[in-house]
Amino acid sequence: MLRSALKLALIQRSVALYNFKEGVRPSLASVVRLNQQHYASTAAKTQERDVEPEAEKPTKPKVVQEEVEAEVEAAPSAGTKSFGFGMFMGQVAPEQVFPFPEVLDEEQKEFLEMLVDPLDKFFQEQNDALKNDMIEKVDDPTMQGLKEMGAFGLQVPQKLGGLGLSNTQYARLVEIVGEYDLGVGITLGAHQSIGFKGILIAGNPEQKAKYLPKLATGETVAAFCLTEPASGSDASSIKTRAVLSDDGKHFILNGGKIWISNGGLAEIFTVFAQTPLPDGKGGTKDKVTAFIVERSFGGVTNGPPEKKMGIKASNTAEVYFEDVKIPLENVLGEVGGGFKIAMHILNNGRFGMAAALSGTMKGVIKKAADHAAARTQFGEKIHKFGAIQEKLARMAMMQYVTESMAYMISANMDQGSKDFQLEAAISKIYGSEAAWFATDEAIQILGGMGYMRDCGVERVMRDLRIFRIFEGTNDILRLFVALTGIQFAGKNLQELQRALKNPLSNMGVITAAATKRIKRKLGLSSGPSLQQYVDPSLSSQSTQVSKAIDQFGGTIEDVLMKHGKKIIEQQFLLKRVADAAIDIYGMVAVLSRASRSIQRGDKTADYEKMICTVFCNEASERVTSNLATATSGKDDFKLMRDIAEEVVQKNQVVQDHPLGF
């Protein structure tokens, strides 16, 4: 009877997984458009929603699927070396995370060391972050100095006038920029991390030869033009259009973009626009195309610099295109392939954000630690107080995690990895939230001094707020992480489904899956072992990570079995899946790095071991809590949905004032 029950459970799970795979692939656009008001709120509909998938008849969300192009990226093959994708299967892909990757050869290290000290000195002695913030631009001597140092072409090949840095070398330099001035960092990043990145990674040889030399020296500045008033996270809904001219020699571009970094400075724009393409049925269908647009083409104008909360030194402006004639040779990639290019650009640049923000945290930790060491209250230096010690410890721990993620991902990219999108998104989410936390705590330690302009930390706080919004809001990226990973799991668990169609010939596959599921349900599974990869002194933390990965894989199977393709509708659940994934990747990054330090006998090995221990202890508890909530928190999810709906309907808080008037 037990064997029959197990077989039935496996069949049900496989049907659900198959339904997910065969259904509409999750898309960022459809995720964003889902409106919670379309969920059933009555008790009867709640009961319908809670039954097994076969009997479920939920209210269908009003989502326009036909025009959706903003799909979650196709999952890689089952043989991917990505740790991020592997954990969604409850598996460990160790190649990219153990041992902690080291990719720089001696020549690259020497070259990088030659750049680090001069750049650090430049920011300490020449750049004035407070002045840049006050005048709301990077002052001219600083801009010129950065150009002369080659900072505008860090990853452009040397033969085209750049420094030709690897991703790891690039990360080390942007970390320095992030420590001293995020406004300057945005100016440089908007130029090369996204502005001309499309030319670098998708341009043809002629486009690279024409544009990259001047971009590398800063003679021309670049900008990335995607966002519009009606399209923020939903990139497929852009309205800017490019139509082929009557003579077939140009595309005619019309439209406008908002909040464009370097928009008022740039001469070269990577612009994304809708282009009509044949649909195979005698009509046309709009698809996004990427273009290289020169201001000199004519018809390109911009508005005044925006007044912003932070990163005031960076130029942010609206950019307008009116009958701009774009030569055919300025199509970037293929006509209709613009969305993939945009996602590739953003994925490629996110690791740099984590590196920069690890530098930001270094800067605020220095100020907080210096103050804590010097400040005396109640007859004691305040660093002796437990409340201050906990703040400093958490700030240092979160900086270490962010830094470990950034350099693990950059090394993976330098090793040739193509499947780093999950890890890059995770690093952006974690780094931006960790930097905000650390800076807030630094101000708290500094007290009134931290609130003052001259201290410089309040500027950092203002600058940091945008990092949880741009290049993919953290909310959307959480959905991206969860849905992309779940899509991968649904696709690659088909082996079990095929085995169940012919059970007599595939008893090994079926038995292994059944045994794994029984152990997990009985709490007997320890997950994939990591002991062979980590230092023995961290065996306890290794076990915590193994169990977390196993729990995670089991939860993914469970939610797929329950929701199938309708998992896209479960945003409360998906957020917790993403949070668990973020913690697991953070645990692996610090476990790997701390193991390396211990095994090499580094002078900071004991310190790193302490960080690894505390982080893994706390993160493993968060993983367990988030996964439990993901599978059993539906009552609270419904209540939160209903609370939000009432607030939206009333357009204000709902309760009466406690005084009655």
Solvent accessible surface area in square Angstrom, and as a share of the most:
residue,aa,sasa,rsa
1,M,206,0.92
2,L,126,0.63
3,R,189,0.69
4,S,74,0.48
5,A,54,0.42
6,L,38,0.19
7,K,81,0.34
8,L,102,0.51
9,A,33,0.26
10,L,2,0.01
11,I,66,0.33
12,Q,78,0.35
13,R,6,0.02
14,S,3,0.02
15,V,69,0.40
16,A,6,0.05
17,L,4,0.02
18,Y,88,0.33
19,N,72,0.37
20,F,8,0.04
21,K,66,0.28
22,E,94,0.42
23,G,17,0.16
24,V,93,0.53
25,R,90,0.33
26,P,3,0.02
27,S,2,0.01
28,L,15,0.08
29,A,0,0.00
30,S,2,0.01
31,V,0,0.00
32,V,60,0.35
33,R,81,0.29
34,L,17,0.08
35,N,68,0.35
36,Q,49,0.22
37,Q,102,0.45
38,H,41,0.18
39,Y,29,0.11
40,A,11,0.09
41,S,71,0.46
42,T,72,0.42
43,A,88,0.68
44,A,69,0.54
45,K,89,0.38
46,T,29,0.17
47,Q,130,0.58
48,E,80,0.36
49,R,37,0.14
50,D,57,0.30
51,V,58,0.34
52,E,122,0.55
53,P,41,0.26
54,E,127,0.57
55,A,64,0.49
56,E,30,0.14
57,K,157,0.66
58,P,38,0.24
59,T,63,0.37
60,K,169,0.72
61,P,23,0.15
62,K,158,0.67
63,V,25,0.14
64,V,86,0.50
65,Q,70,0.31
66,E,129,0.58
67,E,98,0.44
68,V,15,0.09
69,E,41,0.18
70,A,1,0.01
71,E,64,0.29
72,V,1,0.01
73,E,53,0.24
74,A,69,0.53
75,A,8,0.06
76,P,17,0.10
77,S,74,0.48
78,A,75,0.58
79,G,66,0.64
80,T,21,0.12
81,K,116,0.49
82,S,1,0.00
83,F,1,0.00
84,G,0,0.00
85,F,0,0.00
86,G,8,0.07
87,M,0,0.00
88,F,1,0.01
89,M,24,0.11
90,G,3,0.03
91,Q,90,0.40
92,V,28,0.16
93,A,15,0.12
94,P,28,0.18
95,E,104,0.46
96,Q,20,0.09
97,V,1,0.01
98,F,11,0.05
99,P,110,0.69
100,F,11,0.05
101,P,15,0.09
102,E,104,0.47
103,V,42,0.24
104,L,36,0.18
105,D,80,0.42
106,E,118,0.53
107,E,137,0.61
108,Q,56,0.25
109,K,79,0.33
110,E,103,0.46
111,F,58,0.24
112,L,16,0.08
113,E,117,0.52
114,M,131,0.58
115,L,34,0.17
116,V,24,0.14
117,D,101,0.52
118,P,65,0.41
119,L,11,0.06
120,D,34,0.18
121,K,119,0.50
122,F,22,0.09
123,F,6,0.02
124,Q,117,0.52
125,E,126,0.56
126,Q,82,0.36
127,N,14,0.07
128,D,65,0.34
129,A,15,0.12
130,L,53,0.26
131,K,81,0.35
132,N,0,0.00
133,D,7,0.04
134,M,130,0.58
135,I,71,0.36
136,E,62,0.28
137,K,93,0.40
138,V,9,0.05
139,D,16,0.08
140,D,94,0.49
141,P,84,0.53
142,T,0,0.00
143,M,29,0.13
144,Q,94,0.42
145,G,10,0.09
146,L,1,0.00
147,K,54,0.23
148,E,131,0.59
149,M,61,0.27
150,G,16,0.16
151,A,6,0.05
152,F,1,0.00
153,G,0,0.00
154,L,10,0.05
155,Q,30,0.13
156,V,0,0.00
157,P,47,0.29
158,Q,119,0.53
159,K,182,0.77
160,L,30,0.15
161,G,47,0.45
162,G,11,0.11
163,L,36,0.18
164,G,35,0.33
165,L,8,0.04
166,S,22,0.14
167,N,23,0.12
168,T,16,0.09
169,Q,5,0.02
170,Y,13,0.05
171,A,0,0.00
172,R,74,0.27
173,L,5,0.03
174,V,20,0.11
175,E,5,0.02
176,I,5,0.03
177,V,9,0.05
178,G,2,0.02
179,E,33,0.15
180,Y,49,0.19
181,D,4,0.02
182,L,7,0.04
183,G,2,0.02
184,V,0,0.00
185,G,20,0.19
186,I,17,0.09
187,T,2,0.01
188,L,9,0.05
189,G,17,0.16
190,A,5,0.04
191,H,0,0.00
192,Q,10,0.04
193,S,12,0.08
194,I,20,0.10
195,G,1,0.01
196,F,2,0.01
197,K,9,0.04
198,G,0,0.00
199,I,0,0.00
200,L,29,0.15
201,I,56,0.28
202,A,34,0.27
203,G,11,0.11
204,N,62,0.32
205,P,103,0.65
206,E,124,0.56
207,Q,10,0.04
208,K,57,0.24
209,A,59,0.46
210,K,120,0.51
211,Y,12,0.04
212,L,0,0.00
213,P,47,0.29
214,K,103,0.44
215,L,0,0.00
216,A,2,0.02
217,T,68,0.39
218,G,1,0.01
219,E,118,0.53
220,T,23,0.13
221,V,12,0.07
222,A,0,0.00
223,A,0,0.00
224,F,20,0.08
225,C,0,0.00
226,L,19,0.10
227,T,36,0.21
228,E,7,0.03
229,P,110,0.69
230,A,68,0.53
231,S,1,0.01
232,G,51,0.49
233,S,41,0.26
234,D,15,0.08
235,A,6,0.04
236,S,9,0.06
237,S,24,0.15
238,I,4,0.02
239,K,143,0.61
240,T,1,0.01
241,R,87,0.32
242,A,0,0.00
243,V,69,0.40
244,L,90,0.45
245,S,23,0.15
246,D,162,0.84
247,D,93,0.48
248,G,27,0.26
249,K,132,0.56
250,H,43,0.19
251,F,16,0.07
252,I,43,0.22
253,L,0,0.00
254,N,58,0.30
255,G,32,0.31
256,G,22,0.22
257,K,0,0.00
258,I,21,0.11
259,W,166,0.58
260,I,4,0.02
261,S,22,0.14
262,N,0,0.00
263,G,0,0.00
264,G,28,0.27
265,L,78,0.39
266,A,0,0.00
267,E,70,0.32
268,I,12,0.06
269,F,0,0.00
270,T,1,0.01
271,V,0,0.00
272,F,0,0.00
273,A,0,0.00
274,Q,19,0.09
275,T,1,0.00
276,P,43,0.27
277,L,43,0.21
278,P,115,0.73
279,D,56,0.29
280,G,77,0.74
281,K,183,0.77
282,G,86,0.82
283,G,34,0.32
284,T,95,0.56
285,K,76,0.32
286,D,48,0.25
287,K,67,0.28
288,V,5,0.03
289,T,0,0.00
290,A,0,0.00
291,F,0,0.00
292,I,1,0.00
293,V,0,0.00
294,E,29,0.13
295,R,54,0.20
296,S,93,0.60
297,F,55,0.23
298,G,38,0.36
299,G,35,0.33
300,V,11,0.06
301,T,78,0.45
302,N,52,0.27
303,G,9,0.09
304,P,112,0.71
305,P,82,0.52
306,E,55,0.25
307,K,166,0.70
308,K,49,0.21
309,M,110,0.49
310,G,5,0.05
311,I,10,0.05
312,K,54,0.23
313,A,6,0.05
314,S,3,0.02
315,N,24,0.12
316,T,10,0.06
317,A,0,0.00
318,E,55,0.25
319,V,0,0.00
320,Y,90,0.34
321,F,5,0.02
322,E,125,0.56
323,D,89,0.46
324,V,0,0.00
325,K,109,0.46
326,I,0,0.00
327,P,29,0.18
328,L,78,0.39
329,E,118,0.53
330,N,3,0.02
331,V,17,0.10
332,L,0,0.00
333,G,41,0.39
334,E,135,0.61
335,V,62,0.36
336,G,15,0.15
337,G,20,0.19
338,G,0,0.00
339,F,24,0.10
340,K,161,0.68
341,I,18,0.09
342,A,1,0.01
343,M,26,0.12
344,H,84,0.37
345,I,0,0.00
346,L,14,0.07
347,N,10,0.05
348,N,18,0.09
349,G,5,0.05
350,R,10,0.04
351,F,2,0.01
352,G,8,0.08
353,M,14,0.06
354,A,0,0.00
355,A,0,0.00
356,A,15,0.12
357,L,0,0.00
358,S,0,0.00
359,G,0,0.00
360,T,3,0.02
361,M,0,0.00
362,K,65,0.28
363,G,13,0.12
364,V,4,0.02
365,I,34,0.17
366,K,121,0.51
367,K,85,0.36
368,A,0,0.00
369,A,41,0.32
370,D,102,0.53
371,H,26,0.12
372,A,1,0.00
373,A,55,0.43
374,A,71,0.55
375,R,111,0.41
376,T,65,0.38
377,Q,69,0.31
378,F,193,0.80
379,G,70,0.67
380,E,82,0.37
381,K,81,0.34
382,I,14,0.07
383,H,61,0.27
384,K,118,0.50
385,F,64,0.26
386,G,50,0.48
387,A,72,0.56
388,I,25,0.13
389,Q,88,0.39
390,E,94,0.42
391,K,44,0.19
392,L,36,0.18
393,A,61,0.47
394,R,72,0.26
395,M,0,0.00
396,A,23,0.18
397,M,12,0.05
398,M,38,0.17
399,Q,17,0.07
400,Y,9,0.03
401,V,0,0.00
402,T,0,0.00
403,E,20,0.09
404,S,0,0.00
405,M,0,0.00
406,A,0,0.00
407,Y,36,0.14
408,M,0,0.00
409,I,1,0.00
410,S,0,0.00
411,A,2,0.02
412,N,6,0.03
413,M,17,0.08
414,D,46,0.24
415,Q,100,0.45
416,G,44,0.43
417,S,14,0.09
418,K,167,0.71
419,D,34,0.18
420,F,16,0.07
421,Q,14,0.06
422,L,0,0.00
423,E,6,0.03
424,A,0,0.00
425,A,0,0.00
426,I,0,0.00
427,S,0,0.00
428,K,0,0.00
429,I,1,0.00
430,Y,24,0.09
431,G,0,0.00
432,S,0,0.00
433,E,57,0.25
434,A,0,0.00
435,A,0,0.00
436,W,63,0.22
437,F,65,0.27
438,A,0,0.00
439,T,0,0.00
440,D,68,0.35
441,E,25,0.11
442,A,0,0.00
443,I,31,0.16
444,Q,120,0.53
445,I,8,0.04
446,L,10,0.05
447,G,36,0.35
448,G,55,0.52
449,M,108,0.48
450,G,0,0.00
451,Y,165,0.63
452,M,108,0.48
453,R,99,0.36
454,D,122,0.63
455,C,26,0.16
456,G,3,0.03
457,V,1,0.00
458,E,33,0.15
459,R,19,0.07
460,V,16,0.09
461,M,29,0.13
462,R,45,0.16
463,D,3,0.02
464,L,0,0.00
465,R,73,0.27
466,I,50,0.25
467,F,7,0.03
468,R,62,0.23
469,I,82,0.42
470,F,47,0.20
471,E,34,0.15
472,G,23,0.22
473,T,33,0.19
474,N,6,0.03
475,D,103,0.53
476,I,18,0.09
477,L,4,0.02
478,R,33,0.12
479,L,13,0.06
480,F,9,0.04
481,V,0,0.00
482,A,0,0.00
483,L,0,0.00
484,T,0,0.00
485,G,0,0.00
486,I,0,0.00
487,Q,18,0.08
488,F,6,0.03
489,A,1,0.01
490,G,1,0.01
491,K,83,0.35
492,N,31,0.16
493,L,28,0.14
494,Q,37,0.16
495,E,98,0.44
496,L,9,0.04
497,Q,27,0.12
498,R,145,0.53
499,A,4,0.03
500,L,20,0.10
501,K,152,0.64
502,N,74,0.38
503,P,32,0.20
504,L,161,0.80
505,S,82,0.53
506,N,44,0.23
507,M,88,0.39
508,G,57,0.55
509,V,50,0.29
510,I,13,0.07
511,T,71,0.41
512,A,63,0.49
513,A,22,0.17
514,A,12,0.09
515,T,57,0.33
516,K,74,0.31
517,R,20,0.07
518,I,56,0.28
519,K,96,0.41
520,R,36,0.13
521,K,123,0.52
522,L,119,0.59
523,G,64,0.61
524,L,123,0.61
525,S,27,0.18
526,S,66,0.42
527,G,21,0.20
528,P,37,0.23
529,S,65,0.42
530,L,0,0.00
531,Q,84,0.37
532,Q,125,0.56
533,Y,69,0.26
534,V,7,0.04
535,D,17,0.09
536,P,110,0.69
537,S,53,0.34
538,L,0,0.00
539,S,45,0.29
540,S,67,0.43
541,Q,13,0.06
542,S,0,0.00
543,T,49,0.29
544,Q,44,0.20
545,V,0,0.00
546,S,5,0.03
547,K,101,0.43
548,A,2,0.01
549,I,0,0.00
550,D,7,0.04
551,Q,69,0.31
552,F,0,0.00
553,G,1,0.01
554,G,2,0.02
555,T,11,0.06
556,I,0,0.00
557,E,15,0.07
558,D,34,0.17
559,V,4,0.02
560,L,0,0.00
561,M,52,0.23
562,K,72,0.31
563,H,24,0.11
564,G,6,0.05
565,K,91,0.38
566,K,61,0.26
567,I,0,0.00
568,I,25,0.13
569,E,20,0.09
570,Q,29,0.13
571,Q,45,0.20
572,F,42,0.18
573,L,8,0.04
574,L,0,0.00
575,K,89,0.38
576,R,41,0.15
577,V,0,0.00
578,A,0,0.00
579,D,23,0.12
580,A,0,0.00
581,A,0,0.00
582,I,11,0.05
583,D,10,0.05
584,I,0,0.00
585,Y,1,0.00
586,G,0,0.00
587,M,0,0.00
588,V,0,0.00
589,A,0,0.00
590,V,0,0.00
591,L,0,0.00
592,S,2,0.01
593,R,43,0.16
594,A,0,0.00
595,S,3,0.02
596,R,46,0.17
597,S,2,0.02
598,I,40,0.20
599,Q,110,0.49
600,R,127,0.46
601,G,58,0.56
602,D,43,0.22
603,K,199,0.84
604,T,60,0.35
605,A,11,0.09
606,D,111,0.58
607,Y,103,0.39
608,E,13,0.06
609,K,70,0.30
610,M,120,0.54
611,I,13,0.07
612,C,0,0.00
613,T,39,0.23
614,V,66,0.38
615,F,4,0.02
616,C,0,0.00
617,N,58,0.30
618,E,46,0.21
619,A,0,0.00
620,S,19,0.12
621,E,127,0.57
622,R,95,0.35
623,V,0,0.00
624,T,65,0.38
625,S,65,0.42
626,N,31,0.16
627,L,9,0.04
628,A,54,0.42
629,T,46,0.27
630,A,4,0.03
631,T,67,0.39
632,S,81,0.53
633,G,11,0.11
634,K,90,0.38
635,D,104,0.54
636,D,86,0.44
637,F,13,0.06
638,K,39,0.16
639,L,105,0.52
640,M,77,0.34
641,R,21,0.08
642,D,39,0.20
643,I,111,0.57
644,A,50,0.39
645,E,42,0.19
646,E,87,0.39
647,V,62,0.35
648,V,110,0.63
649,Q,126,0.56
650,K,112,0.48
651,N,135,0.69
652,Q,117,0.52
653,V,103,0.59
654,V,57,0.33
655,Q,131,0.58
656,D,127,0.66
657,H,101,0.45
658,P,126,0.79
659,L,124,0.62
660,G,63,0.60
661,F,192,0.80
